[in-house]
Amino acid sequence: MGLDIGIFLTYVGAILLIFIFGRIFVWPMKVVLKLALNSLIGGAAILLVNALGAQWDIFIPLNILNALIVGVLGLPGAVLLLILQ
């Protein structure tokens, strides 16, 4: 009624595979979530620039690409978009 060594090694191998695949898939998800969060922050920054720059006819269109640029590059990204406009 004992546990066969082959079954035990199969369980250990399956647990290790689950752990390895978990590690492989968690890292890209962290990168994607951080990129999405930065894009949301970039979109908020664009809205702030549009609200404050309305007096001087400064306007940055709010779209996914612009939000991504401002989210990844930060303030220099917003300045870049203003210069390119």
ABEGO torsion letter per residue (X at the ends): XBBBAAAAAAAAAAAAAAAAAAAAAAAAAAAAAAAAAAAAAAAAAAAAAAAAAAAAGBBBBBBAAAAAAAAAAEAAAAAAAAAAX
